[in-house]
Amino acid sequence: MAGIFKAYDIRGTYGKDVDEEIAYKIGRAFVTYLGCKKVLVGKDTRLSTPSLSEALIRGITDQGADVLDIGLSTTDMFYFAENYTGLEAGIMVTASHNPGQYNGFKLIRAKAAPIGAGSGIEEIEKLCNENNFQDPGTKGSVTQHEGVLDQFVEFVQSKADVKSIKPLRVVMDAGNGMAGFVAPKMFANTNIEVIPLFFELDGNFPNHEANPLLEENRQELIAKVKETKADFGVGFDGDSDRCFFVDDNGQFIDGDFMTGLLGSYLLETNPGATIFFDVRSSKYTHDVITKAGGRPFMWMVGHALTKPKMKAEKALFGGEVSGHFYFLFDDYYADNSYLPVFLAAEMVSKKGQKLSELISDKNNYFISGEINSTVKDADAIMKEIEETYGPKGEIVRIDGLSIVADKWWLNIRKSNTEPLLRLNCEADSQENLNKLRDDLLAIIRR
């Protein structure tokens, strides 16, 4: 089982790293660790999901807990269902945006609070490895729960001003993932006309990987937006807890820029609210949130690290470069990939501007995007970068090493699982960015 317990979830190649025996142990370990009496289980469309979920459910019930099985679900719908049903624990069978041969599990406790590094996943791994579970005496039962999709649609729409949306045409690429299950109902009976791409559920992901963060996986979306002259486009990842936007010109909008744009819009009705973004984010995000009267808050990468901190800071909204968007829903924080679509449609409708016009200030920012390098001694490299650039700016150690100056910034982080250094940097011009990036890479890749 080495390597499948990640910082944010459990994930690996099916049949090699993850199989039914491991799924069964995870079910037993999860119940043992939390001491829960009832567990919500949701599932994506991967080919290995039915047998893995069956083994997982058997492990949960063999450890004495009952299961509420909601069947096919997006991860954001799963988060909603846990709170809607009042349960205090849940497991989603999914490998998110990974290719079809992968599968895994996302674990949550009450209020959709993620279980990851530092919040319980190490203990669950230890219990799985020990494989010495106590006999609970009685087995749990399994109940199938239908109707969650309709309830989820009603819930999300209630959080948006749907009636303000004028007739719009939006291309949506589900990548044969779970968005194809939810989007048709989510946007039915609204003024958003969906132009669908790859809505058929297919765990082989035959058209492209359901990971729009990679440029090659959004080419059909961009082409379709241009071909149909749509108002904008949206690509969803495999379990549909992330979404990625393309403007009316077919230009991709990175998640940090959408975080700033959506955050500034939400601040119009929530003045002074705290808006989260991760350490890789463009200065644009900080600037537009500040200009809108909000409190910008930079934090670590990853949903399992972000949502607990958002709760502690009483944040309204947050987002990541990776296309995660986090909302305060009543009394809990959760990802959602459909509310951002409604909010973008609201902005276009109410302001009478195209999405490309609303986000046009992004052209004044010059950012590298994440650059990964395989290294032998990450700590030595980070020390050299700190000694070279630290005196020129402010050192921030929220996630890895950040150095912030007036006209540039950099962030360098170690991978949790691989011998990689991840570099992000930004400057006040393309020329200055190129020099900063190249000088940093010369140190990293020496």
C-alpha positions in Angstrom: 0.0 0.0 0.0 3.0 2.2 0.0 2.5 5.4 -2.0 -1.3 5.4 -2.3 -2.0 7.4 0.8 -1.5 10.9 -0.5 -1.7 14.3 1.2 -5.3 14.8 0.1 -6.7 11.4 -0.7 -6.0 7.7 -1.5 -5.1 7.1 -5.1 -3.2 4.6 -7.3 -3.3 2.4 -10.4 -6.1 -0.2 -10.2 -4.9 -3.8 -10.0 -1.4 -2.7 -9.1 -1.6 -0.2 -6.2 -5.4 -0.3 -5.5 -7.6 -3.4 -5.5 -10.6 -4.9 -3.7 -8.6 -6.2 -0.8 -7.2 -2.7 -0.1 -10.7 -1.2 -0.5 -12.1 -3.6 2.1 -9.3 -2.7 4.6 -9.9 1.0 4.0 -13.6 0.5 4.8 -12.8 -1.2 8.1 -10.0 1.2 9.0 -12.2 4.2 8.3 -14.9 3.0 10.7 -12.4 2.0 13.3 -10.6 5.4 13.2 -13.7 7.6 13.3 -15.9 5.3 15.4 -18.8 6.3 13.1 -22.1 4.5 13.0 -23.2 5.3 9.4 -21.1 6.2 6.3 -22.2 7.9 3.1 -20.7 6.3 -0.1 -20.6 7.9 -3.5 -19.1 6.6 -6.8 -17.7 7.9 -10.1 -18.0 6.2 -13.5 -14.6 4.5 -13.7 -14.7 0.8 -14.8 -13.1 -0.4 -11.5 -15.5 1.6 -9.3 -18.3 -1.0 -9.0 -16.1 -3.7 -7.6 -14.0 -1.4 -5.4 -17.1 0.2 -3.9 -18.6 -3.2 -3.3 -15.5 -4.2 -1.4 -15.4 -0.9 0.5 -19.0 -1.2 1.6 -18.4 -4.7 2.7 -15.5 -3.5 4.9 -17.6 -0.7 6.4 -20.5 -3.0 7.2 -18.2 -5.8 8.5 -16.8 -3.2 11.0 -20.4 -2.6 12.2 -21.3 0.6 10.5 -24.3 1.2 8.2 -23.9 2.5 4.7 -26.1 5.0 2.8 -25.2 4.4 -0.8 -26.1 7.3 -3.1 -24.7 5.6 -6.2 -23.3 7.6 -9.1 -22.2 11.1 -7.9 -19.9 13.9 -8.5 -17.7 14.7 -5.6 -19.3 18.1 -5.0 -22.7 16.3 -5.0 -21.3 13.8 -2.5 -20.2 16.7 -0.2 -23.7 18.1 -0.4 -25.3 14.7 0.3 -23.3 14.2 3.5 -24.6 17.4 4.9 -28.1 17.1 3.5 -28.5 13.6 5.1 -27.0 14.7 8.4 -24.3 12.0 8.3 -20.9 12.6 9.9 -18.6 10.5 7.6 -18.3 9.6 3.9 -16.1 8.0 1.3 -16.2 8.9 -2.4 -14.8 6.3 -4.8 -12.9 8.2 -7.4 -9.5 9.1 -8.8 -10.6 12.6 -9.7 -8.8 13.8 -12.9 -6.4 10.8 -13.2 -6.5 8.6 -16.3 -8.9 5.7 -16.4 -6.6 3.0 -15.1 -6.4 4.9 -11.7 -8.9 4.8 -8.9 -9.0 5.7 -5.2 -11.0 7.2 -2.3 -11.7 10.7 -0.9 -12.5 10.6 2.8 -14.5 13.1 4.8 -15.8 13.6 8.3 -18.7 15.8 9.5 -19.5 18.9 7.5 -17.5 17.6 4.5 -14.2 18.2 6.4 -11.5 16.4 4.4 -9.3 13.7 5.9 -5.8 14.1 4.6 -2.2 14.6 5.8 -2.3 15.7 9.4 -6.0 15.1 9.8 -6.3 11.4 9.9 -5.1 9.7 6.7 -1.8 8.5 8.4 -3.8 6.8 11.1 -6.1 5.1 8.6 -3.0 3.9 6.6 -1.5 2.5 9.8 -4.7 0.6 10.6 -4.8 -0.8 7.1 -1.2 -2.0 7.3 -1.7 -3.6 10.7 -4.9 -5.4 9.5 -5.9 -6.3 13.0 -9.5 -5.2 13.2 -11.8 -5.8 16.2 -14.9 -7.9 15.6 -17.9 -5.4 16.2 -20.3 -8.3 17.0 -22.9 -7.2 14.5 -22.7 -6.2 10.8 -24.0 -3.0 9.4 -26.7 -2.6 6.8 -26.8 -1.0 3.4 -29.5 1.5 2.2 -29.8 2.8 -1.3 -30.6 6.5 -1.3 -32.1 7.9 -4.5 -33.0 11.4 -5.5 -29.8 13.2 -4.4 -29.3 14.7 -7.8 -32.6 16.6 -7.8 -31.9 17.8 -4.3 -28.3 18.9 -5.3 -29.6 20.8 -8.3 -32.2 22.6 -6.2 -29.5 23.5 -3.6 -27.0 24.9 -6.0 -29.5 26.9 -7.9 -30.7 28.4 -4.6 -27.2 29.8 -4.0 -27.3 31.7 -7.3 -29.4 34.5 -8.8 -30.6 32.2 -11.6 -33.5 34.5 -12.7 -31.0 37.3 -13.5 -29.3 35.3 -16.2 -30.1 36.3 -19.7 -30.1 33.7 -22.5 -26.5 32.5 -22.9 -24.9 29.7 -24.8 -22.2 27.8 -22.9 -20.1 24.9 -24.2 -19.5 22.3 -21.5 -16.9 19.5 -21.8 -17.5 16.7 -19.4 -14.7 14.6 -20.8 -16.9 11.5 -20.4 -16.8 12.1 -16.6 -19.4 12.7 -14.0 -20.4 16.2 -15.2 -22.3 14.4 -17.9 -24.5 13.0 -15.2 -25.2 16.3 -13.4 -25.0 19.1 -16.0 -28.1 18.3 -18.1 -30.3 18.6 -15.0 -28.3 21.4 -13.4 -28.9 23.8 -16.3 -32.3 22.6 -17.5 -35.0 25.2 -17.1 -32.5 28.0 -16.9 -31.5 30.6 -19.6 -28.1 28.8 -20.0 -28.2 26.7 -23.2 -25.7 23.9 -22.8 -23.7 22.9 -25.9 -22.5 19.5 -24.7 -19.2 17.8 -25.4 -18.5 14.2 -24.3 -21.4 13.9 -21.9 -21.6 10.1 -22.3 -20.4 8.4 -19.1 -17.4 6.3 -20.1 -14.7 5.1 -17.7 -12.3 4.6 -20.6 -12.3 8.4 -21.2 -12.0 7.8 -24.9 -11.9 11.4 -26.1 -9.3 12.8 -23.7 -8.4 12.6 -20.1 -10.9 14.4 -17.9 -8.3 16.8 -16.8 -8.7 20.3 -18.4 -5.7 21.6 -16.4 -3.6 20.1 -19.2 -3.6 22.1 -22.4 -4.1 19.1 -24.7 -7.4 18.2 -22.9 -9.1 21.5 -23.6 -8.6 21.8 -27.4 -12.0 20.5 -28.3 -13.6 22.9 -25.8 -11.8 25.9 -27.3 -12.6 24.9 -30.8 -16.3 24.4 -30.0 -16.5 27.8 -28.3 -15.1 29.5 -31.4 -17.1 27.4 -33.8 -20.5 28.1 -32.1 -19.6 31.7 -31.0 -20.6 30.7 -27.5 -20.6 33.1 -24.6 -18.0 31.0 -22.9 -16.9 27.4 -22.2 -16.4 25.2 -19.2 -14.4 22.0 -18.8 -14.9 19.7 -15.9 -12.5 17.1 -14.4 -13.4 13.4 -13.9 -15.3 13.6 -10.6 -16.5 17.1 -11.4 -15.3 18.9 -8.3 -13.2 21.3 -10.5 -14.1 23.5 -13.4 -12.0 25.5 -15.9 -13.2 28.4 -18.0 -12.6 29.5 -21.6 -13.8 33.0 -22.6 -15.8 34.0 -25.6 -12.6 34.3 -27.7 -11.6 30.8 -26.8 -8.9 31.9 -24.4 -8.2 29.7 -21.4 -8.7 31.5 -18.0 -6.5 30.0 -15.3 -8.1 29.1 -12.0 -6.4 31.9 -10.0 -7.7 34.6 -12.4 -11.3 33.2 -12.1 -10.9 33.1 -8.3 -10.1 36.9 -8.4 -13.0 37.6 -10.8 -15.6 35.6 -9.0 -14.3 36.8 -5.6 -14.7 40.4 -6.7 -18.2 39.8 -7.8 -19.2 38.1 -4.5 -17.7 41.0 -2.6 -20.3 43.3 -4.2 -22.9 41.7 -1.9 -20.5 40.6 0.9 -18.3 43.7 1.5 -15.1 43.1 3.4 -15.3 39.3 3.1 -12.2 37.1 3.2 -11.3 35.5 -0.2 -8.7 32.6 -0.3 -6.2 31.8 -3.0 -3.2 29.6 -3.1 0.5 30.5 -3.2 0.8 29.9 -6.9 -1.8 32.6 -7.8 -1.1 35.6 -9.9 -0.9 39.0 -8.2 -4.0 39.7 -10.2 -6.0 37.7 -7.7 -4.7 39.8 -4.7 -5.2 43.1 -6.6 -8.8 42.6 -7.7 -9.9 41.3 -4.3 -8.2 44.3 -2.6 -9.7 46.8 -5.1 -13.2 45.3 -4.5 -12.8 45.9 -0.7 -12.1 42.3 0.3 -9.5 40.7 2.5 -7.2 38.6 0.3 -5.7 35.6 2.1 -3.0 33.5 0.6 -2.7 29.9 1.7 -1.3 26.4 1.0 -2.1 24.3 -2.1 -4.7 21.5 -1.7 -8.3 21.1 -0.6 -7.5 19.2 2.5 -5.3 22.0 3.7 -7.4 24.9 2.4 -10.9 24.2 3.7 -10.0 23.9 7.5 -8.1 27.2 7.2 -11.0 28.9 5.4 -13.2 27.8 8.3 -10.8 29.2 10.9 -10.6 32.5 9.0 -14.4 32.6 8.4 -13.8 33.1 4.6 -16.6 33.5 2.1 -15.0 32.0 -1.0 -11.7 30.6 -2.2 -10.1 29.1 -5.3 -6.9 27.5 -6.6 -4.9 27.6 -9.8 -6.0 23.9 -10.2 -9.7 24.9 -10.8 -11.0 24.1 -7.3 -13.5 26.7 -6.1 -14.5 26.6 -2.4 -17.7 28.1 -0.9 -19.2 28.6 2.5 -22.5 26.7 2.3 -24.6 27.4 5.4 -22.2 26.0 8.1 -19.7 24.0 6.0 -17.1 24.5 3.3 -17.1 22.5 0.1 -15.9 22.5 -3.5 -18.5 23.2 -6.2 -18.0 23.2 -9.9 -21.5 24.4 -11.0 -22.0 27.5 -8.8 -19.0 29.2 -10.5 -20.8 28.7 -13.9 -23.9 30.3 -12.6 -21.9 33.2 -11.1 -20.0 33.8 -14.4 -23.3 33.8 -16.2 -24.7 36.3 -13.7 -21.7 38.6 -14.3 -22.0 38.5 -18.0 -25.8 39.1 -17.8 -25.8 41.9 -15.2 -22.8 43.8 -16.3 -23.6 43.6 -20.0 -20.0 42.6 -20.8 -18.4 39.5 -22.4 -16.3 37.3 -20.2 -13.2 38.3 -22.1 -14.0 42.0 -21.2 -14.6 41.2 -17.6 -11.2 39.4 -17.3 -9.3 41.7 -19.6 -7.0 43.0 -16.9 -5.3 39.6 -16.8 -3.3 40.7 -19.8 -1.4 43.1 -17.6 0.1 40.2 -15.6 2.9 37.9 -16.7 3.1 34.6 -14.9 5.0 31.4 -15.6 2.6 28.7 -14.7 3.9 25.8 -12.7 7.2 24.4 -13.9 8.4 21.0 -12.5 12.0 19.9 -12.3 13.5 16.6 -11.2 16.2 17.3 -8.6 18.6 15.4 -6.4 18.8 17.8 -3.4 15.7 20.0 -3.2 16.7 21.5 0.2 20.1 22.7 -1.1 18.5 24.3 -4.1 15.9 26.1 -2.1 18.6 27.4 0.3 20.6 28.8 -2.7 17.5 30.5 -4.1 16.7 32.0 -0.7 20.2 33.3 -0.3 20.2 34.7 -3.8 16.7 36.3 -3.9 15.8 36.6 -0.3 17.6 39.9 0.3 15.6 41.4 -2.6 12.1 40.8 -1.2 10.0 39.5 1.6 10.3 35.8 2.5 7.1 34.0 3.1 7.0 30.3 4.2 3.3 29.5 3.9 3.8 26.6 1.4 7.4 26.0 0.4 9.5 29.2 -0.1 7.9 32.4 -1.5 9.8 35.6 -2.0 7.8 38.7 -2.8 9.3 41.9 -4.2 7.6 45.0 -5.7 7.8 43.9 -9.3 8.1 40.1 -9.1 7.5 37.1 -6.9 8.5 33.5 -6.8 7.3 30.3 -5.1 9.2 27.0 -5.0 7.7 23.9 -3.4 8.8 20.3 -3.0 6.5 17.6 -4.2 5.0 15.4 -1.5 5.5 12.2 -3.5 8.3 12.7 -6.1 11.8 14.1 -6.3 10.4 17.3 -7.9 10.6 21.0 -7.3 7.7 23.1 -8.4 8.4 26.6 -9.5 5.9 29.5 -10.0 6.9 33.0 -10.7 5.5 36.3 -12.0 7.0 39.7 -13.0 5.8 43.1 -14.3 6.6 42.3 -18.0 7.1 39.3 -20.2 10.8 40.3 -20.6 11.4 40.4 -16.9 9.4 37.2 -16.4 11.6 35.4 -18.9 14.7 36.5 -17.2 13.5 35.7 -13.7 12.3 32.2 -14.8 15.4 31.4 -16.7 17.7 32.5 -13.9 15.8 30.4 -11.4 15.8 27.4 -13.7 19.5 27.7 -14.1 19.9 27.2 -10.4 17.3 24.5 -10.1 18.6 22.5 -13.1 22.3 23.0 -12.7 
